[in-house]
Amino acid sequence: MSGTLYLCATPIGNLEDITLRVLRVLKEADLIACEDTRHSRVLLSHYDIHTPVTSYHQHNRVQKAGELIEKLASGLNIALITDAGTPIISDPGDVLVQRCYENGIRVTSVPGPCAGITALTLSGIDSGRFAFYGFLPVKGRERKDLLADLKSEKMPVELYEAPHKLKKTLADLYAVLGDRSIVILRELTKVHEERMKCSLSEAVSYYDTTEPKGEFVLIVEPAPEEEIRREEDSVFAEIPLITQLQEYMAAGMDKKSAMKQIAKERHMSRRDVYQAVLEAEAEE
Ligand code: SAM
């Protein structure tokens, strides 16, 4: 019988934020795979856990997954932890989980802290729906494209950021998104836990004179509805409606569904779209 991979969430700052189940699983597992064994030893010795550890991180995640799969297949139970919070969430673990599923190995999650969720609960913003983007790509086209995507995001956008990159990220967000409202959550669950709500321009000025320290989660509020609508309308203003219809039909949509889609995207009634199509067809 093969063993089980346990995905265990660990504290994001306060050592008391750990569940009884995680502690039991860490004690009973045959092996603990840690992102950084030296870092995790602090937590493990605090709770008097002496299970053997091995490293599993971003750079050995593909090759090491094979080794861990062999151990799981031979019947060992392995607990996966990262430096802080929930594995997989902007952290290593996804390759290993996929390999487990491919090999018929049981995976279970032992939930607990996650900086993104903790930040959201503290933010004070309407967070019924939100878009989690994790870390922005560091530079180049990928970063530019992703920042452009954020502009049309209708939900609050949540980002992780390291202190040494915070100033640049705030400046880029301000340049691309304009002066939106942002909530900056710092050092969650730690002594210097802090929540700051301001505009992006205020955040840029603040961190011009204050060196960012600690760990950060950023939540940028969405653009006002009218701004999104104005932008979408300006894109469609450049494309004749009949051309859009032809493109959708060439892509395989039937005429009725294409007109319905166009009405939605252009904020028009279906009747007006139908009328505009009739007129354009009459002119052809
Ligand atoms: N897997 C983790 C989780 O569940 O939240 C996230 C790991 S990611 C590599 C680390 C990032 O999470 C940090 O750069 C920071 O953006 C955020 N983070 C982690 N702990 C935090 C804390 N105590 N306060 C604020 N942000 C934190």
Residues whose N, C-alpha, C, O or C-beta is under 5 A from the ligand:
A	BS01	SAM	I12 G13 A84 G85 T86 P87 I89 S90 D91 P113 C114 A115 G116 Y160 E161 A162 L185 R186 E187 L188 E215 F216 V217
